[in-house]
Amino acid sequence: MSSKEKRMKPHEPTIAPGLEMDELKEKASKEEIERGDSTSVTNLILDRTPED
């Protein structure tokens, strides 16, 4: 497999070892926001009925 093929190969998203999902939901402190050490997060919830 060429290096280009390796770069193009789709991969599963990963989370750093030891990082739990609950930690990802933690809100940034005012200090972190002021330093620019935070990330804006948008949650998308898909609500379907059984007929969908």
C-alpha positions in Angstrom: 0.0 0.0 0.0 1.4 3.4 -1.0 1.7 6.3 1.4 -1.0 8.1 -0.5 -3.4 5.1 -0.1 -2.6 5.0 3.6 -3.5 8.7 4.0 -6.7 8.2 2.0 -7.8 5.2 4.0 -10.8 6.0 6.2 -10.3 5.5 9.9 -12.5 5.4 13.0 -12.4 8.4 15.2 -10.4 7.8 18.4 -10.2 9.3 21.9 -7.0 9.5 23.9 -6.5 6.6 26.3 -7.9 7.4 29.7 -10.3 10.1 28.5 -13.9 9.3 29.3 -16.9 10.6 27.4 -18.1 12.4 30.6 -14.9 14.5 30.6 -15.8 15.6 27.0 -19.0 17.1 28.3 -17.3 19.2 31.0 -17.9 23.0 30.5 -14.8 25.2 30.1 -14.0 27.6 32.9 -14.0 31.4 32.3 -10.2 31.4 32.4 -10.0 28.6 29.7 -12.5 30.6 27.5 -10.5 33.8 27.9 -7.2 32.0 27.0 -8.9 30.5 24.0 -8.3 27.0 25.5 -11.8 25.7 24.8 -13.9 24.3 21.9 -17.4 25.2 20.9 -19.6 22.1 20.8 -23.0 21.5 19.1 -25.1 18.5 19.9 -27.4 17.1 17.2 -30.2 14.9 18.5 -32.1 13.0 15.8 -35.7 12.2 17.0 -37.4 9.7 14.8 -40.8 8.0 15.0 -41.2 4.3 14.3 -42.6 5.1 10.9 -39.5 6.9 9.8 
